[in-house]
Amino acid sequence: MSSHAIEISLLGRTYSIACPQGQEKALQHVAQQLEVQLISLKARTNSLSREEIAIMAALNTGYELLEEQQKNQDYNKQMDDKIGLLQATLENALVERSVKED
């Protein structure tokens, strides 16, 4: 897949970012969300440098991602447990049925 550069603006600076063809809107959406987070952090912490604000935003985003991954793992485990229970129930029903037929 080929990529090309698109421009995004964060905290008043414009950056040229390589972007895979067809993913421009997704990158722009992420950049807009990041801009909101950066502005919010900057407003709360005026004494931090641009780099420190970016690091805080990255840590916040990483933490949110970690939480979502944990939720996915928990959900997958619940579904695996439910599927296992359903399989056991079906197997028991089939065994009972075959015993009654004998």
ChimeraX commands (.cxc) that place a marker at each C-alpha (Angstrom):
marker #1 position 0.00,0.00,0.00 radius 0.5
marker #1 position 1.47,3.35,-0.97 radius 0.5
marker #1 position 1.57,6.33,1.33 radius 0.5
marker #1 position 1.77,10.04,0.93 radius 0.5
marker #1 position 2.17,13.00,3.27 radius 0.5
marker #1 position -0.74,14.87,4.75 radius 0.5
marker #1 position -0.55,17.93,6.94 radius 0.5
marker #1 position -1.92,18.04,10.45 radius 0.5
marker #1 position -1.80,20.88,12.93 radius 0.5
marker #1 position -1.07,20.41,16.63 radius 0.5
marker #1 position -0.73,23.29,19.10 radius 0.5
marker #1 position -0.24,25.77,16.31 radius 0.5
marker #1 position 2.42,23.81,14.47 radius 0.5
marker #1 position 1.89,22.06,11.17 radius 0.5
marker #1 position 3.39,18.63,10.63 radius 0.5
marker #1 position 3.70,16.65,7.42 radius 0.5
marker #1 position 2.90,13.03,8.26 radius 0.5
marker #1 position 3.21,9.98,6.00 radius 0.5
marker #1 position -0.18,8.34,5.65 radius 0.5
marker #1 position -1.25,5.17,3.83 radius 0.5
marker #1 position -3.58,5.76,0.90 radius 0.5
marker #1 position -7.20,5.71,2.07 radius 0.5
marker #1 position -6.37,6.35,5.75 radius 0.5
marker #1 position -6.31,10.15,5.55 radius 0.5
marker #1 position -9.65,10.69,7.32 radius 0.5
marker #1 position -8.69,8.33,10.14 radius 0.5
marker #1 position -5.37,10.11,10.69 radius 0.5
marker #1 position -7.07,13.50,10.60 radius 0.5
marker #1 position -9.65,12.29,13.13 radius 0.5
marker #1 position -6.93,11.03,15.47 radius 0.5
marker #1 position -5.04,14.31,15.06 radius 0.5
marker #1 position -8.18,16.27,15.98 radius 0.5
marker #1 position -8.68,14.16,19.11 radius 0.5
marker #1 position -5.02,14.61,20.02 radius 0.5
marker #1 position -5.30,18.37,19.49 radius 0.5
marker #1 position -8.23,18.50,21.94 radius 0.5
marker #1 position -6.22,16.54,24.50 radius 0.5
marker #1 position -3.12,18.70,24.00 radius 0.5
marker #1 position -5.10,21.93,24.39 radius 0.5
marker #1 position -6.73,20.59,27.54 radius 0.5
marker #1 position -3.38,19.57,29.04 radius 0.5
marker #1 position -1.82,22.89,28.10 radius 0.5
marker #1 position -4.66,24.81,29.75 radius 0.5
marker #1 position -4.24,22.82,32.98 radius 0.5
marker #1 position -0.45,22.90,33.02 radius 0.5
marker #1 position 0.81,26.20,31.63 radius 0.5
marker #1 position 4.34,25.66,32.89 radius 0.5
marker #1 position 5.01,22.53,30.81 radius 0.5
marker #1 position 6.92,22.57,27.55 radius 0.5
marker #1 position 5.42,21.36,24.29 radius 0.5
marker #1 position 7.47,18.17,24.62 radius 0.5
marker #1 position 6.24,17.50,28.18 radius 0.5
marker #1 position 2.64,18.07,27.10 radius 0.5
marker #1 position 3.13,15.63,24.20 radius 0.5
marker #1 position 4.59,13.04,26.60 radius 0.5
marker #1 position 1.64,13.43,28.98 radius 0.5
marker #1 position -0.79,13.05,26.08 radius 0.5
marker #1 position 1.03,9.93,24.90 radius 0.5
marker #1 position 0.92,8.45,28.40 radius 0.5
marker #1 position -2.80,9.25,28.71 radius 0.5
marker #1 position -3.51,7.67,25.33 radius 0.5
marker #1 position -1.39,4.64,26.19 radius 0.5
marker #1 position -3.26,4.19,29.45 radius 0.5
marker #1 position -6.62,4.44,27.69 radius 0.5
marker #1 position -5.45,1.84,25.16 radius 0.5
marker #1 position -4.29,-0.46,27.96 radius 0.5
marker #1 position -7.70,-0.16,29.67 radius 0.5
marker #1 position -9.49,-1.02,26.42 radius 0.5
marker #1 position -7.21,-4.00,25.82 radius 0.5
marker #1 position -7.95,-5.26,29.32 radius 0.5
marker #1 position -11.69,-4.84,28.73 radius 0.5
marker #1 position -11.33,-6.83,25.49 radius 0.5
marker #1 position -9.41,-9.58,27.26 radius 0.5
marker #1 position -12.04,-9.73,30.02 radius 0.5
marker #1 position -14.85,-9.82,27.45 radius 0.5
marker #1 position -13.10,-12.56,25.45 radius 0.5
marker #1 position -12.63,-14.63,28.60 radius 0.5
marker #1 position -16.32,-14.21,29.48 radius 0.5
marker #1 position -17.32,-15.27,25.98 radius 0.5
marker #1 position -14.95,-18.26,26.11 radius 0.5
marker #1 position -16.47,-19.27,29.46 radius 0.5
marker #1 position -20.01,-18.93,28.09 radius 0.5
marker #1 position -19.14,-20.88,24.95 radius 0.5
marker #1 position -17.56,-23.60,27.08 radius 0.5
marker #1 position -20.67,-23.78,29.24 radius 0.5
marker #1 position -22.89,-23.92,26.16 radius 0.5
marker #1 position -20.75,-26.68,24.63 radius 0.5
marker #1 position -20.88,-28.68,27.86 radius 0.5
marker #1 position -24.65,-28.23,28.07 radius 0.5
marker #1 position -25.09,-29.39,24.47 radius 0.5
marker #1 position -22.79,-32.36,24.97 radius 0.5
marker #1 position -24.68,-33.37,28.12 radius 0.5
marker #1 position -28.00,-33.04,26.31 radius 0.5
marker #1 position -26.73,-35.20,23.43 radius 0.5
marker #1 position -25.40,-37.82,25.86 radius 0.5
marker #1 position -28.73,-37.88,27.73 radius 0.5
marker #1 position -30.61,-38.16,24.45 radius 0.5
marker #1 position -28.44,-41.05,23.25 radius 0.5
marker #1 position -28.85,-42.83,26.61 radius 0.5
marker #1 position -32.66,-42.48,26.42 radius 0.5
marker #1 position -32.68,-43.83,22.87 radius 0.5
marker #1 position -30.72,-46.96,23.90 radius 0.5
marker link #1:1,2 radius 0.2
marker link #1:2,3 radius 0.2
marker link #1:3,4 radius 0.2
marker link #1:4,5 radius 0.2
marker link #1:5,6 radius 0.2
marker link #1:6,7 radius 0.2
marker link #1:7,8 radius 0.2
marker link #1:8,9 radius 0.2
marker link #1:9,10 radius 0.2
marker link #1:10,11 radius 0.2
marker link #1:11,12 radius 0.2
marker link #1:12,13 radius 0.2
marker link #1:13,14 radius 0.2
marker link #1:14,15 radius 0.2
marker link #1:15,16 radius 0.2
marker link #1:16,17 radius 0.2
marker link #1:17,18 radius 0.2
marker link #1:18,19 radius 0.2
marker link #1:19,20 radius 0.2
marker link #1:20,21 radius 0.2
marker link #1:21,22 radius 0.2
marker link #1:22,23 radius 0.2
marker link #1:23,24 radius 0.2
marker link #1:24,25 radius 0.2
marker link #1:25,26 radius 0.2
marker link #1:26,27 radius 0.2
marker link #1:27,28 radius 0.2
marker link #1:28,29 radius 0.2
marker link #1:29,30 radius 0.2
marker link #1:30,31 radius 0.2
marker link #1:31,32 radius 0.2
marker link #1:32,33 radius 0.2
marker link #1:33,34 radius 0.2
marker link #1:34,35 radius 0.2
marker link #1:35,36 radius 0.2
marker link #1:36,37 radius 0.2
marker link #1:37,38 radius 0.2
marker link #1:38,39 radius 0.2
marker link #1:39,40 radius 0.2
marker link #1:40,41 radius 0.2
marker link #1:41,42 radius 0.2
marker link #1:42,43 radius 0.2
marker link #1:43,44 radius 0.2
marker link #1:44,45 radius 0.2
marker link #1:45,46 radius 0.2
marker link #1:46,47 radius 0.2
marker link #1:47,48 radius 0.2
marker link #1:48,49 radius 0.2
marker link #1:49,50 radius 0.2
marker link #1:50,51 radius 0.2
marker link #1:51,52 radius 0.2
marker link #1:52,53 radius 0.2
marker link #1:53,54 radius 0.2
marker link #1:54,55 radius 0.2
marker link #1:55,56 radius 0.2
marker link #1:56,57 radius 0.2
marker link #1:57,58 radius 0.2
marker link #1:58,59 radius 0.2
marker link #1:59,60 radius 0.2
marker link #1:60,61 radius 0.2
marker link #1:61,62 radius 0.2
marker link #1:62,63 radius 0.2
marker link #1:63,64 radius 0.2
marker link #1:64,65 radius 0.2
marker link #1:65,66 radius 0.2
marker link #1:66,67 radius 0.2
marker link #1:67,68 radius 0.2
marker link #1:68,69 radius 0.2
marker link #1:69,70 radius 0.2
marker link #1:70,71 radius 0.2
marker link #1:71,72 radius 0.2
marker link #1:72,73 radius 0.2
marker link #1:73,74 radius 0.2
marker link #1:74,75 radius 0.2
marker link #1:75,76 radius 0.2
marker link #1:76,77 radius 0.2
marker link #1:77,78 radius 0.2
marker link #1:78,79 radius 0.2
marker link #1:79,80 radius 0.2
marker link #1:80,81 radius 0.2
marker link #1:81,82 radius 0.2
marker link #1:82,83 radius 0.2
marker link #1:83,84 radius 0.2
marker link #1:84,85 radius 0.2
marker link #1:85,86 radius 0.2
marker link #1:86,87 radius 0.2
marker link #1:87,88 radius 0.2
marker link #1:88,89 radius 0.2
marker link #1:89,90 radius 0.2
marker link #1:90,91 radius 0.2
marker link #1:91,92 radius 0.2
marker link #1:92,93 radius 0.2
marker link #1:93,94 radius 0.2
marker link #1:94,95 radius 0.2
marker link #1:95,96 radius 0.2
marker link #1:96,97 radius 0.2
marker link #1:97,98 radius 0.2
marker link #1:98,99 radius 0.2
marker link #1:99,100 radius 0.2
marker link #1:100,101 radius 0.2
marker link #1:101,102 radius 0.2
view
